[in-house]
Amino acid sequence: MTAPLTLSAPPGETVVEMGCGMGANLPGFRERVGPAGRVVGLNFAPGALAVARDRTARWDNVAVVRANACHPSVRRADRALATFVVEMLGDPAAAIETWVTLISPGGRLAPLDVARRTRPATRPLNLGLDACRALLAARDPGADGRSDSRARPTSRRGPAHGTQPDDTRVKERYAAGFAQLVAGEV
């Protein structure tokens, strides 16, 4: 995945990705903010962080940090993204509220996550989603440090539903509606 356009990180800004995984989005953000900006990737899993560090080692303004997404070690950011991490958290709304406090006024928060299917005809597809979560839970603890945090979805209505800071929300759907991005300005 490339950095979503709804995040629109201009040159010189600081972008944080909560749950950066193996750092696939970090080079795209680094390209957008340029050498004057800063990119920080946070993740809980050491193996994924090692790959992210290797991927971004050539840039001085990209940092990869082991941190809990529920209690990030970042003080301030202009933009923040969380890619497929919100549904893994024990209390997604509380985490997003914490992230909002880190964003500078006028900045943006854009969580992209998986949403369970709610229509009766498509509900059987949730079984595959649950199976993927169970496999991930067996490999690594969740972003909040609890080994069972990925086993159950936290929301039937999608990521960050109703938790964005204001009416500047943008909602985009991907992968036949399974992935949703809800971006908002702080």
Secondary structure, DSSP 8 states (H G I E B T S, - for coil): ----GGG---TT-EEEEET-TT-TTHHHHHHHHTTTSEEEEEES-HHHHHHHHHHHTT-TTEEEEE--TTS-S-S-EEEEEEES-GGGSSSHHHHHHHHHHHEEEEEEEEEEEE----STTTGGGHHHHHHHHHHHHHHS--TTS-TTTTSS-S-SS-TTTTTSSSS--EEEEEGGGTEEEEEEE-
